[in-house]
Amino acid sequence: MDCRVRGEAAAIPSDGTEASGGLGVDRERLARPICLSTAGDASFASDPGAVRNAGGAVRKVQLWLGAGISLLFIAIAVRRLDLAEVWQELQGAHYAWIAPGVLVYFLGVWARTWRWHYLLRPLRIVRLPRLFPIVCIGYMGNNIYPARAGEVIRSYVLRRREGVSMSASLATVIVERVFDGLVMLLFVFAALPFTPMPLWLQRIVVVSSLLFLGTLLVFLYLAARPTRVQALYARWLAPRLPGRLREAVGGLLERFLTGLSALRRGSDVLMLFWTSLVIWLAETVKYWFVMHAFDFSVPFYVLMLMNGVVNLATTLPAAPGYVGTFDLPGIEVLATFGVPRALAGAYTAVLHAALWLPITALGAFYMGREQLRWAELGQAAREREQLAGAAR
């Protein structure tokens, strides 16, 4: 068991804490030793060196695969566009319309924070003002790191500031992504009565429906039968694992099941669904505001369709910031509804920037205010590799 002095990074706030950049730090607890067993989040890999090597290789594959897919999508988009016309549309845009769109978008981010607060309740009650900066830091991480590393980063920061297990909080993050995917599919289906579905969109819908609905059913079962799942693990899988790995995977499974606790009641599932619907409708309203900066108009359901399609497409591996996987599908959806490609390209580029820049800037601000270092975000990625290594 590894025991060491707890630093500020691991402090758990409580009443009467001293403010430190907006998130309290309990000075009295800084010097307490923290002991991490081999089943803990930070030290459970049976062979840390092997895990680091395997994780590095996976990271390189993800990086190159994402870069290749982004380049492919961008190449297809650019080939179908007249860049001179796109530039002309950008010059004629009325950018003041972006401001109300950004305001509505951050209302959606606050709703995301409330949803995560709701999911985290079985683990720890974290007040919204304390949780909002962590959410922003996580979404900044999604925008500047590949493979949605921001999801791991916000779980890391949550553990650092609130003492919540990473594996348990990551379970809540995955639940969020499942509900987001289901709402995106709902947006796509809502537009079906008004337009024929192209073949490429049919394929996205079929694969995504199987993925998200299947994952939700599995999670609902895991949440409803945690004791049964642990018994199955103890009977069938644990005896086949080496001792240290058995303890690690068992601890990981227990914390992950705890993170799914919010799915055990039907009322909670409905609350998560409705909250997710509000979140994505708010983001679609931002699409609507940005549309007014350009000389075209489409019905709101078309923007819902575009929102659904581009966010389903961004589940593909891509370069940081979803370069290409956001832009090409967005242009294609608008072109399907008669928007000139140059205009669709200019709108999609501005919309992408308006979605990327504000949350990234705010996340960077909170990161600096909380005295987080880039090296710590790298540590979060390494701990993800340890989690994966224990699971394997």
C-alpha positions in Angstrom: 0.0 0.0 0.0 1.4 3.4 -1.0 1.1 6.1 1.6 2.2 9.6 1.0 1.4 13.1 2.2 -1.7 14.5 0.6 -1.1 17.6 -1.4 -3.4 20.4 -2.3 -4.4 18.6 -5.5 -6.1 15.9 -3.4 -7.7 18.1 -0.8 -11.4 17.4 -0.2 -13.3 20.6 0.5 -15.6 20.9 3.5 -17.4 23.7 5.4 -15.0 26.4 6.4 -12.5 25.8 3.7 -10.2 28.5 2.5 -11.0 29.7 -1.0 -8.4 28.9 -3.6 -9.4 30.1 -7.1 -13.1 29.5 -6.5 -12.8 25.9 -5.3 -12.2 25.5 -1.5 -9.0 23.9 -0.2 -9.1 22.5 3.3 -5.7 23.5 4.7 -6.0 21.2 7.7 -6.3 18.2 5.5 -3.3 19.0 3.2 -0.8 17.2 5.5 -2.8 14.1 6.1 -1.3 11.0 4.6 -3.2 9.4 1.8 -3.0 5.6 1.2 -3.7 4.1 -2.1 -4.2 0.4 -2.3 -3.5 -1.6 -5.4 -7.3 -1.4 -6.0 -7.3 2.4 -6.0 -7.6 4.6 -9.1 -4.0 5.6 -9.1 -2.0 2.5 -8.5 -3.8 -0.6 -9.6 -2.0 -1.7 -12.8 -0.4 -5.1 -12.5 2.5 -4.0 -14.6 2.7 -0.2 -14.8 5.5 -0.2 -17.3 3.6 -2.4 -19.7 0.4 -0.3 -19.2 2.4 2.9 -20.1 3.9 1.3 -23.2 0.5 -0.1 -24.4 -1.2 3.2 -23.6 1.4 5.2 -25.5 0.9 2.9 -28.5 -2.8 3.3 -28.4 -2.5 7.0 -28.0 -0.3 7.2 -31.2 -2.8 5.1 -33.1 -5.7 7.3 -32.0 -3.7 10.5 -32.9 -2.8 9.3 -36.4 -6.2 7.8 -37.1 -8.0 10.9 -35.9 -5.7 13.1 -38.0 -6.3 10.9 -41.1 -10.1 11.0 -40.7 -10.1 14.8 -40.2 -7.9 15.3 -43.3 -10.2 13.1 -45.3 -13.3 14.9 -44.2 -11.7 18.3 -44.8 -10.4 17.3 -48.3 -13.9 16.1 -49.3 -15.5 19.4 -48.0 -12.9 21.6 -49.7 -13.2 19.8 -53.0 -16.9 20.6 -53.1 -16.5 24.3 -52.2 -15.4 27.4 -54.0 -13.2 28.9 -51.4 -13.4 32.4 -52.9 -17.2 32.3 -52.5 -16.8 31.0 -49.0 -14.5 34.0 -48.2 -17.0 36.4 -49.7 -19.8 35.0 -47.5 -17.6 35.3 -44.4 -16.9 38.9 -45.2 -20.6 39.7 -45.5 -21.7 38.0 -42.3 -23.3 40.0 -39.4 -21.2 38.6 -36.5 -23.2 40.5 -33.8 -25.7 37.6 -34.0 -23.1 35.3 -32.4 -23.3 37.1 -29.0 -26.9 36.0 -28.1 -26.0 32.5 -29.4 -23.0 32.3 -27.0 -25.2 33.4 -24.1 -27.8 30.7 -24.9 -25.0 28.1 -25.3 -23.7 28.8 -21.8 -27.1 28.4 -20.4 -26.9 24.9 -21.9 -23.5 24.4 -20.3 -25.1 25.3 -16.9 -27.8 22.7 -17.6 -25.0 20.2 -18.4 -23.5 21.1 -15.0 -26.8 20.5 -13.3 -27.2 17.1 -15.1 -23.7 16.0 -13.9 -24.5 17.2 -10.4 -27.7 15.1 -10.5 -25.7 12.0 -11.6 -23.1 12.5 -9.0 -25.5 12.7 -6.1 -25.0 9.0 -5.0 -21.3 9.7 -4.9 -21.1 13.2 -3.4 -23.2 16.3 -3.4 -21.1 18.9 -5.3 -22.6 22.4 -5.5 -23.2 23.8 -9.0 -20.8 26.8 -8.6 -18.0 24.4 -7.7 -18.9 22.0 -10.5 -19.3 24.5 -13.3 -15.5 25.3 -13.6 -14.7 21.6 -13.7 -17.2 21.1 -16.6 -15.7 24.0 -18.5 -12.2 22.6 -18.0 -13.4 19.2 -19.3 -15.0 20.7 -22.4 -11.8 22.7 -23.0 -10.0 19.4 -22.9 -12.3 17.8 -25.4 -11.5 20.7 -27.8 -7.8 20.7 -27.6 -7.0 17.0 -26.9 -7.8 14.0 -29.2 -10.1 11.1 -28.3 -12.4 13.2 -26.0 -9.7 13.3 -23.3 -11.6 16.1 -21.7 -14.0 13.6 -20.2 -11.1 12.0 -18.3 -9.7 15.4 -17.4 -12.9 16.6 -15.7 -13.1 13.3 -13.8 -9.5 13.8 -12.8 -10.1 17.4 -11.6 -13.2 16.3 -9.8 -11.2 13.7 -7.9 -8.5 16.2 -7.3 -10.9 18.8 -5.8 -13.7 16.7 -4.4 -12.2 13.3 -3.7 -14.6 11.4 -6.0 -13.3 8.2 -7.5 -12.3 8.6 -11.2 -13.8 5.3 -12.2 -17.1 6.1 -10.5 -17.3 9.6 -12.0 -16.3 8.3 -15.5 -19.3 6.0 -15.3 -21.5 9.1 -14.9 -19.7 10.8 -17.9 -20.4 7.7 -20.0 -24.1 7.9 -19.0 -24.2 11.5 -20.1 -22.8 10.6 -23.5 -25.4 7.8 -23.9 -28.3 10.2 -23.2 -26.7 12.8 -25.5 -26.6 10.2 -28.3 -30.2 9.3 -27.8 -31.3 12.9 -28.0 -29.2 13.4 -31.2 -31.1 10.4 -32.7 -34.4 11.9 -31.6 -33.4 15.1 -33.4 -32.7 13.1 -36.6 -35.9 11.2 -36.4 -37.9 14.4 -35.7 -36.8 15.7 -39.2 -37.6 12.4 -41.1 -41.2 13.3 -41.9 -40.0 16.4 -43.7 -37.1 15.1 -45.9 -35.9 11.8 -47.5 -32.9 10.4 -45.7 -29.7 10.1 -47.8 -27.9 6.8 -47.7 -25.0 8.1 -45.7 -27.3 9.4 -43.1 -29.2 6.2 -43.0 -26.0 4.3 -42.1 -25.2 6.8 -39.4 -28.6 6.5 -37.8 -28.7 2.7 -37.9 -25.2 2.3 -36.4 -25.8 5.0 -33.8 -29.2 3.6 -32.8 -27.7 0.1 -32.2 -24.8 1.6 -30.3 -26.6 4.0 -28.0 -29.7 2.0 -27.3 -27.7 -1.1 -26.7 -25.4 0.7 -24.3 -28.3 2.2 -22.4 -29.9 -1.2 -22.0 -26.7 -2.7 -20.7 -26.2 0.2 -18.2 -29.8 -0.1 -17.0 -29.2 -3.7 -16.3 -25.9 -3.0 -14.5 -27.6 -0.3 -12.4 -30.6 -2.5 -11.5 -28.6 -5.6 -10.7 -25.2 -4.5 -9.2 -25.1 -7.4 -6.7 -25.8 -9.9 -9.5 -23.1 -8.4 -11.7 -20.5 -8.5 -8.9 -21.5 -12.1 -8.2 -21.0 -13.0 -11.9 -17.6 -11.3 -11.9 -16.6 -13.2 -8.7 -17.7 -16.5 -10.1 -16.6 -16.4 -13.7 -13.9 -13.7 -14.2 -12.1 -13.2 -10.9 -10.7 -16.7 -10.6 -9.1 -16.4 -14.1 -7.2 -13.2 -13.2 -3.9 -12.8 -11.4 -4.2 -11.7 -7.7 -3.3 -8.0 -8.1 -5.3 -7.6 -11.2 -8.3 -9.4 -9.7 -8.3 -6.9 -6.8 -7.9 -4.0 -9.2 -10.7 -5.0 -11.6 -13.0 -5.8 -8.7 -12.5 -2.4 -7.2 -12.9 -0.7 -10.6 -16.2 -2.6 -11.2 -17.5 -1.7 -7.8 -16.9 2.0 -8.3 -18.2 1.9 -11.8 -21.5 0.3 -10.7 -21.7 3.0 -8.0 -21.4 5.6 -10.7 -24.5 4.1 -12.4 -26.6 4.5 -9.3 -28.6 7.4 -10.8 -30.1 4.9 -13.4 -31.8 2.7 -10.8 -35.1 4.7 -10.7 -37.3 5.4 -13.6 -37.9 9.0 -12.5 -34.2 9.6 -12.5 -33.8 8.2 -16.0 -36.6 10.5 -17.2 -35.1 13.5 -15.5 -31.8 12.8 -17.2 -33.5 12.5 -20.6 -35.5 15.7 -20.2 -32.4 17.6 -19.0 -30.4 16.3 -22.0 -33.2 17.4 -24.3 -33.1 21.0 -22.8 -29.3 21.0 -23.2 -29.4 20.2 -26.9 -32.3 22.4 -27.7 -30.3 25.3 -26.2 -27.4 24.4 -28.5 -29.7 24.3 -31.5 -31.0 27.8 -30.6 -27.4 28.9 -30.9 -27.4 27.4 -34.4 -30.5 29.5 -35.1 -28.9 32.7 -33.9 -25.7 32.1 -35.9 -27.9 31.4 -39.0 -29.1 35.0 -38.8 -25.6 36.2 -39.4 -25.9 34.8 -42.9 -28.2 35.3 -45.8 -30.3 32.1 -45.6 -33.0 30.6 -43.6 -34.1 27.0 -42.9 -36.8 25.7 -40.5 -35.7 24.9 -36.9 -36.1 21.2 -37.5 -33.4 21.4 -40.1 -31.0 22.9 -37.5 -32.1 20.1 -35.1 -31.2 17.6 -37.8 -27.9 19.3 -38.5 -27.1 19.3 -34.7 -27.9 15.6 -34.4 -25.9 14.6 -37.5 -22.8 16.6 -36.7 -22.6 15.4 -33.1 -23.2 11.8 -34.1 -20.4 12.3 -36.6 -18.0 13.7 -34.0 -18.1 10.4 -32.2 -15.7 9.3 -34.9 -11.9 9.6 -34.2 -10.8 13.0 -35.3 -8.1 15.7 -34.7 -8.7 17.9 -31.7 -11.7 20.1 -31.9 -13.6 17.7 -34.2 -12.0 19.2 -37.3 -13.7 17.9 -40.4 -16.1 15.5 -38.7 -18.1 18.5 -37.6 -17.8 20.5 -40.8 -18.5 18.1 -43.7 -21.7 16.6 -42.3 -23.0 20.1 -41.4 -22.4 21.4 -44.9 -24.0 18.3 -46.4 -27.2 18.6 -44.3 -27.6 22.3 -45.3 -26.9 21.5 -48.9 -29.6 18.8 -48.8 -32.1 21.5 -48.0 -31.0 23.9 -50.8 -28.5 26.1 -49.0 -25.7 27.0 -51.5 -22.5 25.1 -50.6 -20.4 28.2 -50.2 -22.9 29.7 -47.8 -23.3 26.5 -45.9 -19.5 26.2 -45.7 -19.1 29.7 -44.3 -21.9 29.2 -41.8 -20.6 25.9 -40.6 -17.1 27.3 -40.2 -18.3 30.3 -38.1 -20.6 28.0 -36.1 -17.8 25.6 -35.4 -15.6 28.5 -34.2 -18.4 29.9 -32.1 -18.9 26.6 -30.4 -15.2 25.9 -29.9 -13.7 29.3 -28.8 -15.9 30.5 -25.9 -15.9 27.3 -23.9 -12.2 26.7 -24.6 -11.3 30.2 -23.4 -13.4 29.9 -20.3 -12.0 26.5 -19.5 -8.5 27.8 -19.9 -9.4 30.7 -17.6 -10.7 28.3 -14.9 -7.7 26.1 -15.4 -5.4 29.0 -14.6 -7.5 30.2 -11.7 -7.5 26.7 -10.1 -3.7 26.6 -10.6 -3.9 23.5 -12.7 -0.8 22.7 -14.8 -0.7 21.1 -18.3 1.4 18.3 -16.8 -1.5 17.4 -14.5 -3.8 17.0 -17.5 -1.2 14.6 -18.9 -1.3 12.8 -15.6 -5.1 12.4 -16.2 -4.4 10.7 -19.5 -1.9 8.4 -17.9 -4.4 7.4 -15.2 -6.9 6.6 -18.0 -4.3 4.2 -19.4 -4.0 2.6 -15.9 -7.7 2.3 -15.7 -7.7 0.6 -19.1 -4.8 -1.5 -18.2 -6.6 -2.8 -15.1 -9.7 -3.5 -17.1 -7.7 -5.5 -19.6 
